[in-house]
């Protein structure tokens, strides 16, 4: 058995472990055995501790590297997208691409035919592009690869090839849809040994065999890179392609493309109309053109949300629905826009709805078409019925004179037939833009100008609307023009006649009924009395609060038979506002 002093003996003649030489040991008074310094128990213990400490430090370093590697992800480059074999036309640019993952910084080195390429490279930390400019036929067969490295390692891509075919189609023809009578046009771009020869082929829809095209009265370019067929018909629909041959009779064929021939769309006028407030209406144009077709409705040239059907139905119609409507219809062969239809709203609870005409029109002599198509009884004449209409897209007629010093810009004309002789009130109160209004007499002759009887700019409650009075005669036609100040347009509210209207008395049950509408914006109170004392002293029987909405009230006095006389008036509180 070896003694404790035998442990750790160095090889004879070598420097003692831990750097202790014989001379140093003698000076320090250490014991020797067999000519070598002996290592004491204390020294051995210290040596083992130092060795364990070194091992511990190494373990810490390895642990740190492992944690660092894990936290930073995959350290060495890994290619996720390799370059691909590429075909290019002579004279064009060829592009190769690689994509990698791994820790930055990344370095990319591209090689063609084993030679490093320093130019034409654009790289980031995750990808790199190589662009080879102006490739030639002699470049065909060139090998391309890329090497990627970072501080943790390197990798290289698969080797790919550049092909510069002769001939080669650089730009393929594109499928098309052509309206009947239109021009079919196809184009191909090819490169190769000149001269190149072209031959277009056609396979008619429904037939089994293709035929080469030849030039004719309608066909031009059957043996060129551009093919034109004029006055297209349904028999021209089908599949087209072109064969390209170079000087050495080596050929290539383009991808087949489709040609559809059909009828472009069309849409009729949806029909202007006047609708009573809170009612519904449906615009129903007629359509033509090849199916399928797509539709989009517009109000004042703005798309109506979710209005993509052949018809447009509007319910609970009020001020926001007033305007000009049209539909845009499209198919593969074109688009078409219908004429615009005016939707105007009468603020009344009675009468026929809708009436298919315009009550407010853009052209003065067109008002002959605005005469009501119904023979209305005396109690349902338009006198006193407010009308909502839009002046959007309206224009002034040539030579149309100013009104109250305001130049004509977007005027609309309204025909009014007076039911009786009286001083009649005209108001645009409740319009959403600054208006100017005027009343004219006119003989209906387009060669003569109307005569202005009265005009007003800003006499309304809000200082922007118009209020005027003019003497009217029974059965006489008058023409009211409404325009905007400084070119303004919007939704106008026109009322000719009293606020209280449509009187009716039922002798059977002794009830008296009438209708009340407006004026817009301010508080209105309906007052009644049995004698003609001052209106301020009449008690209010109904109050309509100030509101920014159009409103109508139908009032019925169920005990009218008991009254010897009953008078009604409306007071407007101009100090109120919603």
C-alpha positions as CSV (number, residue, x, y, z in Angstrom):
1,X,0.0,0.0,0.0
2,X,1.2,3.4,-0.9
3,X,1.7,5.9,1.9
4,X,0.2,9.3,1.9
5,X,3.6,10.7,1.1
6,X,3.8,8.7,-2.1
7,X,0.8,10.4,-3.6
8,X,1.4,12.9,-6.5
9,X,5.1,12.0,-7.2
10,X,6.3,13.7,-10.4
11,X,8.4,12.0,-13.0
12,X,12.1,11.9,-12.1
13,X,14.0,14.8,-13.5
14,X,10.8,16.8,-14.2
15,X,9.8,20.0,-12.5
16,X,7.8,19.2,-9.4
17,X,4.0,19.6,-9.6
18,X,2.6,22.9,-8.6
19,X,5.9,24.5,-9.6
20,X,8.0,23.4,-6.5
21,X,11.7,22.8,-7.4
22,X,14.2,20.9,-5.2
23,X,16.1,24.1,-4.3
24,X,13.0,25.9,-3.3
25,X,11.9,23.0,-1.2
26,X,15.2,22.8,0.5
27,X,15.2,26.5,1.3
28,X,11.8,26.1,2.8
29,X,12.9,23.1,4.9
30,X,10.7,20.6,3.2
31,X,11.3,16.9,3.4
32,X,12.3,14.9,0.4
33,X,11.7,11.3,-0.5
34,X,13.6,9.5,-3.2
35,X,15.2,12.8,-4.1
36,X,11.9,14.6,-4.7
37,X,10.1,17.1,-2.5
38,X,7.2,15.6,-0.6
39,X,3.8,17.1,-0.8
40,X,2.2,17.7,2.6
41,X,-1.4,17.0,3.4
42,X,-2.1,20.7,3.6
43,X,-0.6,21.3,0.2
44,X,-2.6,18.5,-1.3
45,X,-5.8,19.8,0.1
46,X,-5.1,23.2,-1.3
47,X,-4.3,21.7,-4.7
48,X,-7.5,19.8,-4.9
49,X,-9.5,22.8,-3.9
50,X,-7.9,24.8,-6.7
51,X,-8.7,22.1,-9.2
52,X,-12.3,21.9,-8.1
53,X,-12.6,25.7,-8.3
54,X,-11.3,25.6,-11.9
55,X,-13.8,22.9,-12.8
56,X,-16.6,24.9,-11.3
57,X,-15.6,28.0,-13.3
58,X,-15.6,25.9,-16.5
59,X,-19.1,24.6,-15.7
60,X,-20.3,28.2,-15.1
61,X,-18.9,29.2,-18.5
62,X,-20.6,26.3,-20.3
63,X,-23.9,27.0,-18.6
64,X,-23.6,30.6,-19.6
65,X,-23.0,29.7,-23.2
66,X,-25.9,27.3,-23.2
67,X,-28.2,29.9,-21.8
68,X,-27.0,32.5,-24.2
69,X,-27.4,30.2,-27.1
70,X,-31.0,29.3,-26.0
71,X,-32.0,32.9,-25.5
72,X,-30.7,34.1,-28.9
73,X,-32.3,31.2,-30.9
74,X,-30.5,29.2,-33.5
75,X,-27.0,30.7,-33.7
76,X,-25.7,29.5,-37.1
77,X,-27.3,30.4,-40.4
78,X,-30.1,28.2,-41.6
79,X,-31.6,28.7,-45.2
80,X,-35.3,28.7,-45.2
81,X,-35.8,29.8,-48.9
82,X,-33.2,28.6,-51.4
83,X,-32.5,30.3,-54.7
84,X,-34.5,28.8,-57.6
85,X,-33.6,28.0,-61.2
86,X,-34.4,31.1,-63.3
87,X,-35.4,31.6,-66.9
88,X,-34.6,35.1,-68.4
89,X,-34.9,36.8,-71.7
90,X,-31.8,37.9,-73.4
91,X,-31.0,41.5,-72.5
92,X,-33.1,41.4,-69.3
93,X,-32.2,41.1,-65.7
94,X,-32.2,37.8,-63.7
95,X,-32.9,37.9,-60.0
96,X,-32.0,35.2,-57.4
97,X,-33.2,35.3,-53.8
98,X,-32.3,33.6,-50.5
99,X,-33.9,33.8,-47.1
100,X,-32.2,32.7,-43.8
101,X,-32.6,32.6,-40.0
102,X,-29.9,32.8,-37.4
103,X,-28.1,35.3,-35.2
104,X,-26.8,38.5,-36.7
105,X,-24.6,39.8,-38.1
106,X,-25.1,37.8,-41.4
107,X,-22.8,37.9,-44.3
108,X,-23.8,36.8,-47.8
109,X,-21.4,35.9,-50.6
110,X,-22.9,35.1,-54.0
111,X,-21.0,33.0,-56.6
112,X,-21.6,32.5,-60.3
113,X,-19.7,29.6,-61.9
114,X,-17.7,29.4,-58.7
115,X,-16.5,33.0,-58.9
116,X,-17.4,35.5,-56.2
117,X,-19.8,38.3,-57.4
118,X,-19.4,41.5,-55.4
119,X,-21.9,43.6,-57.5
120,X,-25.7,43.5,-57.8
121,X,-26.2,42.3,-54.2
122,X,-28.8,43.8,-51.8
123,X,-28.9,42.1,-48.4
124,X,-30.5,42.5,-45.0
125,X,-30.1,40.3,-41.9
126,X,-32.7,37.9,-43.1
127,X,-32.5,37.8,-46.9
128,X,-30.4,38.7,-49.9
129,X,-31.0,39.4,-53.6
130,X,-28.5,38.9,-56.5
131,X,-29.4,40.8,-59.7
132,X,-27.5,39.8,-62.9
133,X,-27.9,42.6,-65.4
134,X,-28.4,42.3,-69.2
135,X,-28.0,38.5,-69.4
136,X,-27.0,37.0,-72.8
137,X,-27.4,33.7,-74.5
138,X,-23.9,32.7,-73.5
139,X,-24.9,33.1,-69.8
140,X,-27.3,30.2,-70.2
141,X,-26.3,27.3,-67.9
142,X,-24.5,29.6,-65.4
143,X,-24.4,28.2,-61.9
144,X,-25.5,30.3,-59.0
145,X,-25.1,29.7,-55.2
146,X,-24.7,31.8,-52.1
147,X,-22.7,31.3,-48.9
148,X,-23.9,32.7,-45.6
149,X,-22.0,33.0,-42.4
150,X,-22.2,34.7,-39.0
151,X,-20.0,34.4,-35.9
152,X,-21.5,31.0,-35.1
153,X,-21.0,29.2,-38.4
154,X,-21.8,29.1,-42.1
155,X,-23.9,27.4,-44.7
156,X,-24.4,27.4,-48.4
157,X,-27.4,27.1,-50.7
158,X,-28.2,24.5,-53.3
159,X,-26.6,25.3,-56.7
160,X,-29.1,26.5,-59.2
161,X,-28.9,27.5,-62.9
162,X,-29.6,30.5,-65.1
163,X,-31.4,29.7,-68.4
164,X,-31.5,32.1,-71.3
165,X,-33.7,30.2,-73.7
166,X,-33.6,30.8,-77.5
167,X,-36.4,31.7,-78.2
168,X,-38.1,32.7,-75.0
169,X,-41.4,34.4,-74.2
170,X,-40.6,37.4,-72.0
171,X,-44.2,38.7,-71.6
172,X,-47.2,36.3,-72.0
173,X,-50.5,37.5,-73.6
174,X,-53.3,38.3,-71.1
175,X,-56.9,37.1,-71.2
176,X,-59.5,39.7,-72.1
177,X,-63.2,40.5,-72.2
178,X,-64.4,42.6,-75.2
179,X,-67.9,44.0,-75.9
180,X,-69.7,43.0,-79.1
181,X,-68.3,45.3,-81.8
182,X,-65.2,46.0,-79.9
183,X,-61.5,45.2,-80.7
184,X,-59.8,42.1,-79.5
185,X,-56.1,42.7,-78.9
186,X,-53.4,40.3,-77.7
187,X,-49.6,41.0,-77.4
188,X,-46.6,38.8,-76.7
189,X,-43.0,39.8,-76.1
190,X,-40.3,37.3,-77.1
191,X,-36.6,37.2,-77.5
192,X,-34.3,34.9,-79.5
193,X,-32.1,34.6,-82.6
194,X,-33.6,37.0,-85.1
195,X,-35.7,37.0,-87.1
196,X,-38.4,35.6,-84.9
197,X,-41.6,34.3,-86.5
198,X,-45.0,34.3,-85.0
199,X,-48.2,32.3,-85.6
200,X,-51.4,33.0,-83.6
201,X,-53.8,30.1,-83.0
202,X,-57.5,30.1,-82.1
203,X,-59.8,27.5,-80.5
204,X,-63.4,28.6,-80.7
205,X,-65.5,27.9,-77.7
206,X,-67.4,24.6,-78.2
207,X,-65.3,23.3,-81.0
208,X,-62.7,20.5,-80.7
209,X,-59.9,21.7,-83.0
210,X,-57.8,24.9,-83.1
211,X,-56.9,26.7,-86.3
212,X,-54.1,29.1,-87.3
213,X,-55.3,32.6,-87.8
214,X,-54.7,34.4,-91.1
215,X,-55.0,38.1,-91.8
216,X,-58.3,39.3,-93.2
217,X,-60.6,42.3,-93.2
218,X,-61.1,41.9,-89.5
219,X,-57.8,40.1,-88.5
220,X,-54.5,41.9,-88.4
221,X,-51.2,40.7,-87.0
222,X,-51.9,36.9,-87.3
223,X,-48.1,36.4,-87.8
224,X,-46.8,39.3,-85.7
225,X,-46.3,39.9,-82.0
226,X,-49.5,42.0,-81.9
227,X,-52.9,40.5,-82.9
228,X,-56.0,42.6,-83.5
229,X,-59.5,41.5,-84.4
230,X,-62.0,44.2,-85.1
231,X,-65.8,44.2,-84.8
232,X,-65.8,41.4,-82.3
233,X,-68.7,38.9,-82.3
234,X,-69.6,36.0,-80.2
235,X,-67.9,33.6,-82.6
236,X,-64.6,35.2,-81.7
237,X,-64.9,34.0,-78.1
238,X,-62.5,31.2,-77.2
239,X,-58.8,30.3,-76.5
240,X,-55.8,32.0,-78.1
241,X,-52.1,31.3,-78.1
242,X,-49.1,32.1,-80.2
243,X,-46.1,30.0,-81.4
244,X,-42.7,31.7,-81.7
245,X,-39.9,30.3,-83.8
246,X,-36.3,31.6,-84.1
247,X,-33.9,31.6,-87.1
248,X,-32.9,28.0,-86.4
249,X,-36.6,26.8,-86.4
250,X,-36.5,26.3,-82.7
251,X,-40.0,27.1,-81.3
252,X,-41.8,27.9,-78.1
253,X,-45.5,28.3,-77.4
254,X,-47.2,30.9,-75.2
255,X,-49.6,30.1,-72.4
256,X,-53.2,29.9,-73.6
257,X,-55.4,32.9,-72.9
258,X,-59.2,33.4,-73.0
259,X,-61.3,35.9,-74.8
260,X,-64.9,36.5,-73.8
261,X,-67.2,38.6,-76.0
262,X,-70.5,39.9,-74.7
263,X,-72.9,42.9,-74.4
264,X,-72.0,45.8,-72.2
265,X,-74.5,46.8,-69.5
266,X,-77.1,49.5,-69.7
267,X,-79.7,50.8,-67.2
268,X,-82.8,52.9,-67.7
269,X,-83.9,55.9,-65.7
270,X,-85.0,54.8,-62.2
271,X,-87.8,57.4,-62.3
272,X,-88.1,60.7,-60.5
273,X,-90.9,60.8,-57.9
274,X,-92.5,62.7,-55.1
275,X,-93.2,60.7,-51.9
276,X,-95.1,61.6,-48.8
277,X,-93.0,61.7,-45.7
278,X,-92.7,58.5,-43.7
279,X,-93.7,56.4,-46.8
280,X,-91.7,54.0,-48.8
281,X,-90.7,53.7,-52.4
282,X,-88.6,51.5,-54.7
283,X,-86.5,52.4,-57.7
284,X,-86.8,49.7,-60.3
285,X,-84.7,50.4,-63.5
286,X,-84.6,48.0,-66.4
287,X,-81.3,46.5,-67.4
288,X,-79.6,44.9,-70.3
289,X,-76.2,43.4,-71.0
290,X,-74.4,40.0,-70.5
291,X,-74.7,38.4,-67.1
292,X,-73.4,38.4,-64.4
293,X,-73.7,42.0,-63.6
294,X,-72.8,44.0,-60.5
295,X,-74.8,47.0,-59.1
296,X,-74.1,50.0,-56.8
297,X,-76.6,52.7,-56.0
298,X,-75.6,56.3,-55.3
299,X,-77.3,59.3,-53.7
300,X,-76.0,62.7,-54.7
301,X,-73.0,60.8,-56.2
302,X,-72.1,59.1,-52.9
303,X,-72.5,55.3,-52.6
304,X,-75.5,54.1,-50.7
305,X,-74.3,51.7,-48.0
306,X,-75.2,48.0,-48.8
307,X,-77.2,49.1,-51.9
308,X,-75.9,46.5,-54.4
309,X,-79.1,45.0,-55.8
310,X,-81.0,45.6,-59.0
311,X,-83.6,47.6,-57.0
312,X,-83.3,50.2,-54.3
313,X,-86.1,50.3,-51.6
314,X,-86.3,53.2,-49.2
315,X,-88.5,53.1,-46.2
316,X,-89.7,55.6,-43.7
317,X,-88.6,58.4,-46.1
318,X,-87.6,61.7,-44.5
319,X,-85.1,64.5,-45.1
320,X,-81.9,62.4,-45.3
321,X,-83.4,60.4,-48.2
322,X,-84.1,63.5,-50.4
323,X,-81.7,63.7,-53.3
324,X,-80.6,62.4,-56.7
325,X,-80.3,58.7,-57.2
326,X,-78.6,56.6,-59.9
327,X,-77.3,53.1,-60.3
328,X,-73.9,52.0,-61.6
329,X,-74.1,48.7,-63.3
330,X,-71.0,46.7,-64.6
331,X,-70.1,43.4,-66.1
332,X,-66.9,42.0,-67.8
333,X,-67.6,44.1,-70.9
334,X,-68.0,47.6,-69.4
335,X,-69.9,49.8,-67.0
336,X,-72.9,52.1,-67.4
337,X,-74.6,54.7,-65.3
338,X,-78.3,55.3,-65.2
339,X,-79.8,58.8,-65.5
340,X,-80.3,60.5,-62.2
341,X,-83.8,60.3,-60.6
342,X,-85.0,63.0,-58.1
343,X,-86.5,61.9,-54.9
344,X,-88.6,64.7,-53.4
345,X,-90.7,64.6,-50.3
346,X,-94.0,66.2,-49.5
347,X,-94.6,66.9,-45.8
348,X,-98.1,65.7,-45.7
349,X,-100.0,62.7,-44.3
350,X,-102.6,62.6,-47.1
351,X,-102.7,62.1,-50.8
352,X,-101.2,59.7,-53.3
353,X,-97.7,58.5,-52.7
354,X,-95.5,58.3,-54.8
355,X,-96.3,60.5,-57.7
356,X,-93.9,59.7,-60.6
357,X,-92.7,63.1,-61.6
358,X,-90.6,66.0,-60.3
359,X,-92.3,68.9,-58.5
360,X,-89.0,70.9,-58.5
361,X,-87.2,70.9,-61.9
362,X,-83.9,72.2,-63.2
363,X,-85.3,73.7,-66.4
364,X,-88.0,76.3,-66.4
365,X,-89.7,75.2,-69.6
366,X,-89.7,71.6,-68.3
367,X,-92.3,72.6,-65.7
368,X,-95.0,71.8,-68.2
369,X,-94.2,68.1,-67.3
370,X,-94.6,68.9,-63.6
371,X,-98.3,69.6,-63.7
372,X,-99.9,67.1,-61.3
373,X,-101.1,63.9,-63.1
374,X,-104.0,63.6,-60.7
375,X,-107.0,65.9,-60.6
376,X,-106.9,66.9,-56.9
377,X,-110.0,68.0,-55.0
378,X,-109.9,71.5,-53.5
379,X,-108.9,70.3,-50.1
380,X,-105.8,68.5,-51.3
381,X,-104.1,71.1,-53.5
382,X,-100.4,71.6,-53.0
383,X,-101.1,74.9,-51.5
384,X,-99.6,74.8,-47.9
385,X,-97.8,71.5,-48.4
386,X,-94.0,71.8,-47.7
387,X,-91.8,70.2,-50.3
388,X,-88.3,68.9,-49.6
389,X,-86.0,68.7,-52.6
390,X,-82.2,68.8,-53.4
391,X,-80.4,71.4,-55.5
392,X,-77.4,69.1,-55.8
393,X,-76.1,69.1,-59.4
394,X,-78.7,71.8,-60.4
395,X,-77.6,74.4,-62.9
396,X,-78.7,77.9,-63.9
397,X,-80.2,78.4,-67.3
398,X,-78.3,80.5,-69.8
399,X,-79.2,84.2,-69.3
400,X,-81.0,83.5,-66.0
401,X,-81.1,86.8,-64.1
402,X,-80.0,87.5,-60.6
403,X,-82.4,87.5,-57.7
404,X,-82.1,90.1,-55.0
405,X,-78.6,90.8,-56.3
406,X,-77.6,87.1,-56.0
407,X,-76.3,85.6,-59.3
408,X,-78.1,82.4,-60.4
409,X,-75.9,79.3,-59.9
410,X,-77.9,76.2,-58.9
411,X,-81.6,77.1,-59.3
412,X,-84.6,74.8,-59.2
413,X,-88.1,75.9,-60.4
414,X,-91.4,74.9,-58.9
415,X,-94.8,75.4,-60.5
416,X,-97.5,76.7,-58.1
417,X,-101.2,77.0,-58.9
418,X,-103.1,79.3,-56.5
419,X,-106.4,77.9,-55.2
420,X,-107.7,81.3,-54.4
421,X,-107.1,85.0,-54.6
422,X,-105.0,86.2,-51.6
423,X,-101.6,87.4,-50.5
424,X,-99.6,84.2,-50.4
425,X,-96.6,83.5,-48.2
426,X,-93.5,81.7,-49.7
427,X,-90.9,80.3,-47.3
428,X,-87.7,78.3,-47.5
429,X,-87.4,78.2,-43.7
430,X,-85.9,74.8,-42.7
431,X,-83.5,74.5,-45.7
432,X,-80.0,73.4,-44.8
433,X,-78.2,76.0,-46.8
434,X,-78.4,79.8,-47.4
435,X,-81.2,80.3,-49.9
436,X,-82.5,83.1,-52.1
437,X,-86.1,82.7,-53.5
438,X,-88.2,84.6,-56.1
439,X,-91.7,84.3,-57.5
440,X,-92.4,84.8,-61.2
441,X,-95.3,85.0,-63.7
442,X,-94.7,83.4,-67.1
443,X,-96.7,82.7,-70.2
444,X,-95.1,79.3,-70.7
445,X,-93.4,80.4,-74.0
446,X,-89.7,79.2,-74.0
447,X,-88.9,82.2,-76.1
448,X,-90.0,84.7,-73.5
449,X,-88.5,85.4,-70.1
450,X,-90.5,85.1,-66.8
451,X,-91.4,88.3,-65.0
452,X,-90.2,88.5,-61.4
453,X,-92.9,89.5,-59.0
454,X,-91.1,89.3,-55.7
455,X,-87.7,88.1,-54.3
456,X,-86.1,87.6,-50.9
457,X,-82.7,86.6,-49.6
458,X,-82.5,86.5,-45.8
459,X,-85.9,87.4,-44.2
460,X,-86.4,83.9,-42.6
461,X,-86.2,83.2,-38.9
462,X,-82.5,82.2,-39.0
463,X,-81.3,85.1,-41.3
464,X,-80.3,82.7,-44.0
465,X,-83.7,81.4,-45.3
466,X,-86.1,83.3,-47.5
467,X,-89.7,84.6,-46.7
468,X,-91.7,86.7,-49.1
469,X,-95.4,87.5,-49.9
470,X,-97.0,88.1,-53.3
471,X,-100.5,88.7,-54.5
472,X,-101.9,85.5,-56.1
473,X,-105.1,85.1,-58.2
474,X,-107.4,82.1,-58.3
475,X,-106.3,79.4,-60.8
476,X,-103.2,81.4,-61.9
477,X,-99.9,79.6,-62.4
478,X,-96.8,81.0,-60.7
479,X,-93.2,79.9,-60.8
480,X,-91.0,79.8,-57.7
481,X,-87.2,79.7,-58.1
482,X,-85.0,78.6,-55.2
483,X,-81.2,79.0,-55.4
484,X,-78.2,79.1,-53.1
485,X,-76.2,82.1,-52.0
486,X,-72.6,82.1,-53.2
487,X,-73.1,78.8,-55.1
488,X,-74.4,76.9,-52.0
489,X,-76.5,73.7,-52.6
490,X,-78.3,71.3,-50.3
491,X,-81.8,70.2,-49.3
492,X,-84.4,72.9,-49.6
493,X,-87.7,73.1,-47.8
494,X,-90.2,75.2,-49.7
495,X,-93.7,76.0,-48.4
496,X,-96.2,78.1,-50.4
497,X,-99.3,79.0,-48.4
498,X,-100.3,78.6,-44.8
499,X,-99.0,76.3,-42.1
500,X,-102.5,75.2,-41.4
501,X,-104.0,73.4,-44.4
502,X,-106.1,70.5,-45.8
503,X,-109.2,71.5,-43.9
504,X,-112.1,69.0,-43.9
505,X,-115.4,68.9,-42.0
506,X,-117.4,65.7,-41.5
507,X,-121.1,66.7,-41.2
508,X,-122.0,63.1,-40.2
509,X,-120.0,63.0,-36.9
510,X,-119.3,66.8,-36.5
511,X,-115.5,66.6,-36.7
512,X,-113.2,69.2,-38.1
513,X,-109.7,68.1,-39.2
514,X,-106.7,69.9,-40.6
515,X,-102.9,69.4,-41.0
516,X,-100.0,71.3,-39.6
517,X,-96.4,71.2,-40.7
518,X,-93.6,73.3,-39.5
519,X,-92.1,75.7,-39.6
520,X,-88.9,73.8,-39.1
521,X,-86.5,74.3,-36.1
522,X,-88.5,76.5,-33.7
523,X,-91.2,75.8,-31.2
524,X,-94.7,76.0,-32.6
525,X,-98.0,76.3,-30.7
526,X,-101.4,75.7,-32.2
527,X,-103.9,78.1,-30.6
528,X,-107.6,78.2,-30.8
529,X,-110.4,80.6,-29.8
530,X,-114.1,81.0,-30.4
531,X,-113.8,84.7,-31.3
532,X,-111.3,86.9,-33.0
533,X,-109.7,88.5,-30.1
534,X,-105.9,89.1,-30.2
535,X,-104.0,85.9,-31.0
536,X,-101.7,86.4,-28.1
537,X,-104.6,85.8,-25.8
538,X,-105.7,82.5,-27.5
539,X,-104.9,79.4,-25.4
540,X,-102.5,76.8,-26.8
541,X,-104.2,73.5,-27.5
542,X,-101.0,71.8,-28.9
543,X,-97.3,72.6,-28.7
544,X,-94.6,71.2,-30.9
545,X,-91.2,71.5,-29.2
546,X,-88.2,73.0,-31.1
547,X,-86.6,70.2,-33.2
548,X,-84.2,69.8,-36.1
549,X,-86.5,67.2,-37.7
550,X,-89.3,67.7,-40.2
551,X,-92.7,67.1,-38.6
552,X,-96.4,66.9,-39.4
553,X,-99.4,66.9,-37.1
554,X,-102.9,65.9,-38.1
555,X,-105.3,67.7,-35.7
556,X,-109.0,66.7,-35.3
557,X,-111.6,68.7,-33.3
558,X,-114.2,66.0,-32.4
559,X,-116.7,68.5,-30.9
560,X,-116.7,71.0,-33.8
561,X,-120.4,70.6,-34.2
562,X,-120.9,72.2,-30.7
563,X,-119.0,75.4,-31.7
564,X,-120.8,78.3,-33.1
565,X,-117.4,79.4,-34.5
566,X,-113.8,78.3,-34.0
567,X,-110.6,80.0,-35.1
568,X,-107.1,78.6,-35.2
569,X,-103.6,80.1,-35.5
570,X,-100.0,79.1,-35.1
571,X,-97.5,81.0,-33.0
572,X,-93.8,80.5,-33.6
573,X,-91.3,81.1,-30.8
574,X,-88.2,82.4,-32.5
575,X,-86.3,82.4,-29.3
576,X,-86.3,78.7,-29.1
577,X,-83.9,76.2,-30.7
578,X,-83.3,72.5,-30.4
